[in-house]
Amino acid sequence: MIHFIQQAAKILANIILAGSAVLGRALIQAYRQALANASKTGVANETIQNVVRSGSKVMTEQEARQILGVSEGTAWEEILKKYNVLFERNAKNGSFYLQSKVHRAKECLEPVYRSKGEGGTPS
């Protein structure tokens, strides 16, 4: 009985291995075909241009305030407190994307507060 189970396990493992190899080759072939189709239609170039455009987008002061949850009347010290809380929360169990948005929001507001004479120094 044990010999039969061992043989069945070997056969099952071989079937799974062969199936995954076939599936892997099919996925690679489909990906290559998708790339070829995209380059024929110009979708690849359009996508690259959209990524470049969106990557260079500058955050506005209003967006920065929304991200940090502060208003125009909020003191710099309060902004730093909110920044620290949000940055640490996303460092521990959030996402790097959100953490970077929080950091960019603080960077965006620093010159505004420096010009008001409220410091705006990095912390």
Number of C-alpha atoms within 10 A of each C-alpha: 6 7 8 9 10 11 12 12 12 12 12 12 12 12 12 12 12 12 12 12 12 11 12 12 12 12 12 11 12 12 12 12 12 12 13 13 13 15 13 10 10 11 13 15 12 13 12 11 12 11 11 11 10 10 9 8 8 10 14 12 15 14 14 21 19 12 19 21 12 16 12 8 6 11 12 21 12 11 20 17 12 17 21 16 14 18 21 12 14 17 14 9 8 13 13 13 10 16 18 14 18 23 18 16 22 25 16 19 19 19 15 15 15 13 10 10 10 14 14 20 12 8 7
